[in-house]
Amino acid sequence: MSKKSFVNANPAMAFISMVEGAEDFSSVTEHAKQKLSKKHHQKEEKKVVKTVPMKKNPEFIETKSKRVQMLIQPSLYNEIKEEAKRKGVSVNEMMHEILKSYVDS
């Protein structure tokens, strides 16, 4: 069996079809060039500068990051738990609201 020689031919060309009716853009008229130029200038005028939204400063964003252990009576805990269930929040969030309202008033 003889070896194939790819010296004169590119094997990829077997998969690429040649375009027979390729357009010649050298015959574009001056009028068409002016139309394209006008459209291009109109697009440039319509460009809007996109602003980047400001990010909140992490120094001023306060998160719940401190942990506290509390000893409370079971009956008080059950009342707080029932109130939290009625409001649809967690016991932790309910305790936070109670303490916040106490400090603010």
N, C-alpha and C positions, 0 to 999 in steps of 0.2 A: 504494500500500500504506500503510495507516495504522499509526501507532506504537502499541505496546502500552503500557498504563498500569498500573503496579504500585503506585499510590498507595493503593488500598484492600485489596490482597491481598499477602501475603508469598509469593513463589514457592517458598520452601522447604517451605511447608505442603503442597504437592502431593506431596512425598515422605515426609511424616510421617503415619503413620496415627494416628487418635484412638482411645484406649482407651475402650470402651463400658462395661465393668463395672469401673470403678476402685473399689478397696476403700476403705471409710470406716473409718478407725482411731479415730474418736471414740467408737466403741461398745465399746472394750476395757474389760473388767470390772476391778474393783479387785483381784480374785484373780489375774488374769493379770499385772497390774502388779507385784504382790508377787513372783510367780514370777520375772519378769524381773529384778527388783531383787536377789533372792537369787542368781541365776545370775551377775549382774554382780559382786556382792561376792565370790563364790567365785573368779571369774576374777582379781580383783584380788589375792586372797590367794595364788594360785598363781604369781603373777609372780615370776620369779627374776632377780636382778640378774646380768647378764652381766658377767664381768670381762674386761678387756682383757689379753691375754697380754703379759708383759713382753718387751721387745725386749732383745737382748744389747747391751751397751755397746760401741760401735765402738772405743773405746780399748783394750779387752781382747781383741778379735778380731784374731788375728795371721794375716796372709795372706802368701803367698810373693810378695813384691814386689821383692826385691833381686836384681839380676842379677850373676852371677859368670862370669868366663871362666877356664877351667882348661886347662892343658896336661898331658896324661897320656900314657903310653905306649899305643900302639895295642892291644897285647896285653891290658893292664889294662882298657881300654875295652871290648874284646870280651868279657872275662870278666864285667864288670859288666852288659853288654847281655844276655848269656845268662842271668844270674841274674835280671835284671828280667823277661825273657821267661818264665822258669819261674814267677815269682811273679805274673805278669800285670799288672805295673805299668810305667810309663815309665822310661826311663833317668834322667830328671830326678828322679822320685820315689825311685828306688833310691839315687841319690847323696844325696838328702836324708835318707833313712833311715840310710845309712852314717855320714854326718856327725853326725846327731843322736845315734846310739848311741855314737859316739866321744866327743862332748862330755858326754853324760849319765854315762858311766862313769868 
